[in-house]
Amino acid sequence: MQVKHVATHKPEFIDATTSIQAAAEIMRETGCGCLPVGDDSKQKLVGIVTDRDIVLKAVAQGKDLGAKVSDIATEKVFYCFEDDDISDILHNMKQHQIQRLVVLKDQSSKQFRGMITLSDIAKKCTDGGAMSEGIAQCCKPYH
């Protein structure tokens, strides 16, 4: 199965100047645990912020929640392409110990299309066999 059949298409996307508090509010309202961070002036993805980033890099360190989300966002963004096979991206997630990937259209345009998470894969792809085992292997570092 390909990523495009499983991914969340066009999730919330926030500007790098959005406040940490506003990002947290968007996560609460939408029920998501991460947000792609972009630079609206350049129409470019510049990072990703997770609920964990907010807790560990902002709240736990006493950072002003009015500060820009770019101050705590992770700049290295792991990604995949819409036509990638789910088994390949599970391998990538396991290798990098991550639970989500940005989905881009293809290598030439690199247009932002959405996000794919272990949860998306678990909901839509579990077969009780190899796919389920792949998901379980990705989750081991988080137990």
N, CA, C and O of each residue as an XYZ file, in Angstrom:
572
protein
N       0.842     -1.177      0.000
C       0.000      0.000      0.000
C       0.890      1.245      0.000
O       1.956      1.265      0.615
N       0.433      2.266     -0.694
C       1.213      3.493     -0.806
C       0.813      4.511      0.259
O      -0.303      4.494      0.777
N       1.759      5.395      0.568
C       1.570      6.431      1.576
C       0.319      7.259      1.301
O      -0.418      7.577      2.235
N       0.061      7.616      0.046
C      -1.063      8.504     -0.279
C      -2.411      7.922      0.121
O      -3.381      8.667      0.259
N      -2.494      6.603      0.310
C      -3.751      5.974      0.703
C      -3.951      5.953      2.215
O      -5.021      5.587      2.701
N      -2.929      6.342      2.946
C      -2.963      6.239      4.403
C      -2.771      7.591      5.098
O      -3.309      7.815      6.182
N      -2.018      8.471      4.485
C      -1.630      9.746      5.109
C      -2.819     10.652      5.392
O      -3.874     10.546      4.766
N      -2.618     11.546      6.353
C      -3.561     12.624      6.609
C      -3.197     13.732      5.634
O      -2.074     14.236      5.642
N      -4.152     14.103      4.796
C      -3.873     15.108      3.775
C      -4.165     16.506      4.292
O      -5.197     16.766      4.910
N      -3.219     17.400      4.017
C      -3.315     18.815      4.377
C      -3.704     19.034      5.848
O      -4.739     19.635      6.137
N      -2.877     18.549      6.760
C      -3.141     18.837      8.173
C      -2.833     20.311      8.450
O      -2.356     21.031      7.573
N      -3.106     20.741      9.660
C      -2.781     22.114     10.043
C      -1.319     22.398      9.737
O      -0.462     21.527      9.885
N      -1.048     23.601      9.317
C       0.297     24.042      8.961
C       0.442     25.419      9.576
O      -0.367     26.300      9.283
N       1.438     25.638     10.416
C       1.555     26.933     11.081
C       2.798     27.684     10.624
O       3.786     27.087     10.196
N       2.725     29.004     10.726
C       3.844     29.852     10.376
C       4.870     29.830     11.514
O       4.510     29.662     12.679
N       6.120     29.997     11.173
C       7.210     29.978     12.154
C       7.060     31.058     13.221
O       7.632     30.936     14.305
N       6.303     32.105     12.931
C       6.125     33.195     13.902
C       4.959     32.955     14.858
O       4.728     33.760     15.760
N       4.228     31.871     14.673
C       3.127     31.523     15.576
C       3.683     31.322     16.982
O       4.778     30.786     17.150
N       2.933     31.750     17.986
C       3.399     31.574     19.363
C       3.305     30.107     19.781
O       2.517     29.337     19.232
N       4.116     29.744     20.753
C       4.099     28.383     21.290
C       2.714     28.071     21.844
O       2.183     26.982     21.628
N       2.134     29.027     22.557
C       0.805     28.819     23.133
C      -0.238     28.603     22.035
O      -1.086     27.719     22.157
N      -0.186     29.396     20.972
C      -1.138     29.230     19.873
C      -0.978     27.856     19.221
O      -1.971     27.228     18.852
N       0.258     27.387     19.078
C       0.499     26.058     18.512
C      -0.133     24.986     19.398
O      -0.755     24.046     18.902
N       0.030     25.134     20.703
C      -0.559     24.172     21.640
C      -2.083     24.194     21.543
O      -2.726     23.146     21.603
N      -2.653     25.374     21.395
C      -4.105     25.493     21.268
C      -4.601     24.814     19.988
O      -5.638     24.151     19.997
N      -3.864     24.980     18.892
C      -4.232     24.333     17.630
C      -4.173     22.816     17.794
O      -5.053     22.102     17.314
N      -3.138     22.327     18.469
C      -3.029     20.885     18.702
C      -4.216     20.381     19.516
O      -4.780     19.329     19.216
N      -4.591     21.130     20.538
C      -5.735     20.729     21.368
C      -7.012     20.707     20.545
O      -7.782     19.749     20.613
N      -7.236     21.751     19.774
C      -8.464     21.871     18.984
C      -8.571     20.805     17.891
O      -9.661     20.309     17.605
N      -7.448     20.461     17.291
C      -7.467     19.507     16.186
C      -7.177     18.073     16.618
O      -7.348     17.141     15.833
N      -6.739     17.896     17.860
C      -6.446     16.560     18.352
C      -5.198     15.945     17.752
O      -5.078     14.722     17.676
N      -4.261     16.793     17.324
C      -3.024     16.271     16.742
C      -1.852     16.500     17.696
O      -1.926     17.344     18.590
N      -0.788     15.755     17.503
C       0.373     15.866     18.365
C       1.563     16.543     17.722
O       2.620     16.667     18.339
N       1.397     16.985     16.477
C       2.490     17.691     15.805
C       1.932     18.604     14.732
O       0.837     18.398     14.208
N       2.722     19.618     14.426
C       2.345     20.574     13.388
C       3.556     20.895     12.525
O       4.630     21.185     13.050
N       3.395     20.848     11.213
C       4.462     21.317     10.339
C       4.589     22.841     10.511
O       3.590     23.546     10.663
N       5.817     23.325     10.484
C       6.084     24.753     10.661
C       6.660     25.283      9.352
O       7.614     24.730      8.806
N       6.061     26.363      8.864
C       6.500     26.900      7.590
C       6.882     28.361      7.669
O       6.620     29.051      8.654
N       7.500     28.800      6.615
C       7.844     30.205      6.433
C       6.930     30.701      5.324
O       7.184     30.467      4.143
N       5.852     31.394      5.723
C       4.857     31.834      4.743
C       5.448     32.701      3.646
O       5.002     32.654      2.499
N       6.460     33.499      4.001
C       7.019     34.394      2.995
C       7.726     33.633      1.874
O       7.823     34.116      0.746
N       8.220     32.428      2.202
C       8.934     31.633      1.204
C       8.149     30.401      0.775
O       8.592     29.652     -0.096
N       6.964     30.186      1.393
C       6.167     29.000      1.096
C       7.015     27.739      1.271
O       7.026     26.859      0.411
N       7.722     27.670      2.399
C       8.686     26.595      2.613
C       8.509     25.985      3.995
O       8.265     26.702      4.965
N       8.631     24.669      4.089
C       8.593     23.965      5.358
C       9.942     24.166      6.046
O      10.982     23.871      5.457
N       9.940     24.666      7.291
C      11.198     24.951      7.987
C      11.394     24.103      9.238
O      12.443     24.178      9.877
N      10.404     23.302      9.591
C      10.537     22.467     10.773
C       9.229     21.794     11.123
O       8.262     21.818     10.362
N       9.230     21.192     12.302
C       8.046     20.533     12.824
C       8.068     20.721     14.330
O       9.131     20.676     14.949
N       6.914     20.929     14.917
C       6.824     21.059     16.360
C       5.851     20.004     16.876
O       4.771     19.810     16.318
N       6.248     19.336     17.936
C       5.416     18.292     18.530
C       4.964     18.716     19.916
O       5.499     19.657     20.504
N       3.970     18.005     20.425
C       3.527     18.263     21.787
C       4.686     18.018     22.762
O       4.795     18.683     23.792
N       5.523     17.081     22.430
C       6.703     16.784     23.262
C       7.688     17.948     23.253
O       8.273     18.273     24.286
N       7.877     18.582     22.084
C       8.733     19.768     21.997
C       8.209     20.864     22.923
O       8.982     21.507     23.633
N       6.903     21.070     22.911
C       6.306     22.112     23.750
C       6.562     21.833     25.226
O       6.895     22.741     25.987
N       6.405     20.583     25.622
C       6.613     20.231     27.029
C       8.088     20.322     27.430
O       8.425     20.950     28.434
N       8.963     19.694     26.641
C      10.375     19.603     27.038
C      11.210     20.843     26.727
O      12.119     21.180     27.485
N      10.909     21.522     25.622
C      11.722     22.664     25.216
C      11.132     24.005     25.644
O      11.818     25.026     25.605
N       9.879     24.007     26.046
C       9.257     25.279     26.449
C       8.811     25.230     27.907
O       9.369     25.935     28.748
N       7.829     24.418     28.209
C       7.257     24.394     29.559
C       8.301     23.997     30.613
O       8.461     24.690     31.618
N       9.001     22.898     30.386
C       9.970     22.408     31.373
C      11.138     23.367     31.583
O      11.785     23.333     32.630
N      11.412     24.217     30.603
C      12.514     25.166     30.720
C      12.036     26.578     31.060
O      12.828     27.520     31.077
N      10.737     26.716     31.331
C      10.208     28.012     31.724
C      10.220     29.054     30.626
O      10.255     30.253     30.903
N      10.192     28.606     29.379
C      10.209     29.541     28.242
C       8.873     30.287     28.173
O       7.827     29.731     28.509
N       8.916     31.521     27.744
C       7.716     32.322     27.546
C       6.865     31.667     26.455
O       7.343     31.463     25.339
N       5.616     31.340     26.768
C       4.756     30.668     25.800
C       4.301     31.595     24.676
O       3.668     31.155     23.716
N       4.626     32.872     24.801
C       4.367     33.822     23.731
C       5.498     33.864     22.707
O       5.398     34.543     21.685
N       6.571     33.133     22.991
C       7.715     33.086     22.068
C       7.310     32.371     20.776
O       6.322     31.638     20.739
N       8.087     32.598     19.731
C       7.799     31.983     18.433
C       8.022     30.468     18.490
O       8.952     29.980     19.132
N       7.158     29.761     17.813
C       7.267     28.306     17.764
C       8.578     27.885     17.092
O       9.083     26.795     17.359
N       9.124     28.724     16.238
C      10.403     28.401     15.591
C      11.541     28.265     16.603
O      12.558     27.636     16.313
N      11.372     28.858     17.799
C      12.391     28.753     18.847
C      12.518     27.330     19.397
O      13.562     26.958     19.933
N      11.453     26.539     19.260
C      11.478     25.180     19.822
C      11.274     24.092     18.773
O      11.412     22.907     19.077
N      10.951     24.479     17.552
C      10.678     23.487     16.503
C      11.937     22.699     16.145
O      13.056     23.207     16.224
N      11.725     21.469     15.756
C      12.809     20.635     15.269
C      13.020     20.970     13.800
O      12.102     20.854     12.988
N      14.232     21.384     13.467
C      14.508     21.820     12.101
C      14.702     20.659     11.133
O      14.361     20.773      9.955
N      15.242     19.551     11.612
C      15.444     18.403     10.727
C      14.102     17.691     10.564
O      13.570     17.110     11.510
N      13.576     17.749      9.361
C      12.274     17.166      9.068
C      12.469     15.887      8.260
O      13.054     15.905      7.176
N      11.974     14.787      8.799
C      12.010     13.526      8.072
C      10.776     13.476      7.184
O       9.689     13.879      7.599
N      10.942     12.984      5.968
C       9.836     13.003      5.026
C       9.829     11.749      4.167
O      10.786     10.976      4.137
N       8.719     11.580      3.475
C       8.573     10.519      2.493
C       7.758     11.091      1.337
O       7.334     12.246      1.378
N       7.547     10.290      0.326
C       6.781     10.735     -0.837
C       5.473      9.952     -0.928
O       5.373      8.830     -0.431
N       4.482     10.553     -1.563
C       3.154      9.951     -1.674
C       3.168      8.538     -2.234
O       2.381      7.693     -1.807
N       4.052      8.277     -3.183
C       4.059      6.969     -3.842
C       4.940      5.935     -3.142
O       5.051      4.801     -3.607
N       5.568      6.321     -2.024
C       6.381      5.363     -1.281
C       5.506      4.250     -0.716
O       4.330      4.456     -0.418
N       6.092      3.085     -0.575
C       5.389      1.947      0.002
C       5.439      2.037      1.529
O       6.459      2.424      2.100
N       4.357      1.687      2.171
C       4.252      1.763      3.636
C       5.358      0.948      4.312
O       5.924      1.399      5.308
N       5.671     -0.223      3.802
C       6.713     -1.039      4.439
C       8.065     -0.331      4.413
O       8.854     -0.476      5.346
N       8.338      0.428      3.362
C       9.599      1.170      3.281
C       9.643      2.298      4.316
O      10.674      2.517      4.952
N       8.531      3.008      4.483
C       8.573      4.104      5.450
C       8.578      3.593      6.882
O       9.111      4.257      7.771
N       7.991      2.417      7.121
C       8.093      1.828      8.461
C       9.558      1.546      8.794
O       9.994      1.768      9.924
N      10.302      1.068      7.831
C      11.739      0.828      8.028
C      12.443      2.146      8.363
O      13.277      2.194      9.267
N      12.110      3.201      7.641
C      12.686      4.526      7.873
C      12.344      5.030      9.281
O      13.206      5.563      9.980
N      11.092      4.860      9.688
C      10.670      5.294     11.027
C      11.440      4.537     12.109
O      11.897      5.127     13.089
N      11.576      3.241     11.921
C      12.311      2.426     12.892
C      13.772      2.866     12.970
O      14.322      3.031     14.059
N      14.387      3.052     11.814
C      15.804      3.431     11.751
C      16.064      4.755     12.476
O      17.071      4.894     13.170
N      15.167      5.720     12.318
C      15.367      7.046     12.913
C      14.616      7.240     14.234
O      14.656      8.320     14.824
N      13.932      6.187     14.692
C      13.160      6.219     15.936
C      12.203      7.414     15.971
O      12.219      8.223     16.898
N      11.373      7.496     14.933
C      10.376      8.556     14.830
C       8.998      7.944     14.603
O       8.879      6.807     14.146
N       7.978      8.697     14.922
C       6.611      8.201     14.822
C       5.811      8.854     13.707
O       4.673      8.461     13.453
N       6.388      9.847     13.038
C       5.646     10.560     11.993
C       6.586     11.094     10.931
O       7.754     11.384     11.191
N       6.048     11.215      9.730
C       6.809     11.751      8.605
C       5.955     12.764      7.853
O       4.738     12.611      7.748
N       6.600     13.788      7.337
C       5.952     14.719      6.425
C       5.830     13.996      5.086
O       6.737     13.269      4.680
N       4.710     14.198      4.409
C       4.499     13.590      3.101
C       4.619     14.678      2.030
O       3.935     15.701      2.075
N       5.506     14.426      1.072
C       5.703     15.336     -0.058
C       5.183     14.664     -1.320
O       5.136     13.437     -1.408
N       4.795     15.475     -2.289
C       4.208     14.938     -3.524
C       5.180     14.010     -4.243
O       4.871     12.837     -4.455
N       6.339     14.514     -4.618
C       7.335     13.698     -5.306
C       8.695     14.396     -5.231
O       8.810     15.510     -4.719
N       9.710     13.724     -5.747
C      11.073     14.254     -5.655
C      11.263     15.560     -6.406
O      12.061     16.399     -5.989
N      10.547     15.746     -7.502
C      10.775     16.949     -8.303
C      10.096     18.186     -7.717
O      10.696     19.261     -7.707
N       8.864     18.062     -7.230
C       8.164     19.260     -6.736
C       8.323     19.460     -5.235
O       8.332     20.593     -4.752
N       8.447     18.384     -4.513
C       8.543     18.415     -3.049
C       7.435     19.255     -2.410
O       7.641     19.887     -1.374
N       6.272     19.253     -3.036
C       5.110     19.974     -2.525
C       4.566     19.262     -1.288
O       4.391     18.044     -1.291
N       4.300     20.033     -0.229
C       3.756     19.478      1.013
C       2.362     18.928      0.753
O       1.489     19.637      0.251
N       2.154     17.650      1.100
C       0.863     17.017      0.881
C       0.172     16.591      2.168
O      -1.054     16.492      2.207
N       0.952     16.337      3.229
C       0.329     15.895      4.469
C       1.325     15.290      5.430
O       2.524     15.565      5.376
N       0.794     14.451      6.319
C       1.604     13.773      7.326
C       1.159     12.316      7.378
O       0.013     11.988      7.071
N       2.087     11.454      7.771
C       1.732     10.071      8.044
C       2.349      9.695      9.381
O       3.512      9.994      9.651
N       1.554      9.037     10.211
C       1.997      8.646     11.545
C       1.843      7.142     11.721
O       1.159      6.477     10.943
N       2.483      6.626     12.746
C       2.286      5.210     13.070
C       0.813      4.928     13.334
O       0.309      3.857     12.994
N       0.130      5.885     13.936
C      -1.292      5.727     14.207
C      -2.094      5.589     12.914
O      -2.992      4.752     12.830
N      -1.774      6.408     11.901
C      -2.452      6.303     10.603
C      -2.262      4.901     10.023
O      -3.206      4.282      9.532
N      -1.039      4.422     10.092
C      -0.725      3.107      9.538
C      -1.451      2.018     10.315
O      -2.006      1.091      9.724
N      -1.447      2.130     11.632
C      -2.115      1.127     12.457
C      -3.611      1.065     12.164
O      -4.196     -0.018     12.136
N      -4.230      2.227     11.947
C      -5.673      2.273     11.684
C      -6.044      1.702     10.327
O      -7.087      1.065     10.183
N      -5.198      1.925      9.332
C      -5.593      1.601      7.957
C      -4.886      0.401      7.338
O      -5.313     -0.092      6.294
N      -3.821     -0.074      7.959
C      -3.011     -1.090      7.284
C      -2.796     -2.377      8.065
O      -2.228     -3.325      7.523
N      -3.220     -2.442      9.291
C      -2.869     -3.626     10.064
C      -3.552     -4.858      9.493
O      -4.747     -4.865      9.194
N      -2.756     -5.877      9.358
C      -3.222     -7.116      8.756
C      -2.971     -8.317      9.672
O      -3.254     -9.459      9.310
N      -2.442     -8.044     10.847
C      -2.133     -9.142     11.760
C      -0.824     -9.837     11.416
O      -0.413    -10.750     12.131
N      -0.164     -9.432     10.346
C       1.055    -10.096      9.907
C       2.243     -9.170      9.889
O       2.576     -8.544     10.895
N       2.881     -9.087      8.739
C       4.124     -8.333      8.595
C       3.941     -6.851      8.910
O       4.808     -6.248      9.542
N       2.841     -6.259      8.486
C       2.619     -4.830      8.736
C       2.483     -4.572     10.234
O       3.058     -3.616     10.754
N       1.735     -5.406     10.919
C       1.577     -5.250     12.363
C       2.918     -5.389     13.076
O       3.204     -4.650     14.018
N       3.727     -6.323     12.631
C       5.050     -6.521     13.220
C       5.932     -5.300     12.974
O       6.690     -4.894     13.855
N       5.837     -4.712     11.780
C       6.605     -3.507     11.469
C       6.236     -2.349     12.378
O       7.109     -1.611     12.835
N       4.942     -2.187     12.644
C       4.486     -1.126     13.543
C       5.002     -1.380     14.953
O       5.486     -0.463     15.616
N       4.900     -2.614     15.405
C       5.380     -2.967     16.740
C       6.871     -2.685     16.882
O       7.307     -2.193     17.923
N       7.650     -2.986     15.863
C       9.093     -2.740     15.899
C       9.399     -1.239     15.982
O      10.329     -0.834     16.680
N       8.625     -0.423     15.277
C       8.824      1.034     15.324
C       8.532      1.586     16.704
O       9.159      2.554     17.136
N       7.593      0.984     17.392
C       7.159      1.511     18.697
C       8.049      1.089     19.856
O       7.931      1.661     20.939
N       8.919      0.129     19.682
C       9.751     -0.365     20.784
C      10.496      0.724     21.544
O      10.540      0.663     22.773
N      11.087      1.722     20.879
C      11.826      2.738     21.643
C      10.937      3.583     22.562
O      11.450      4.276     23.441
N       9.622      3.538     22.376
C       8.732      4.403     23.133
C       8.098      3.713     24.325
O       7.278      4.316     25.018
N       8.454      2.467     24.579
C       7.882      1.744     25.718
C       8.801      1.793     26.916
O       8.478      1.235     27.965
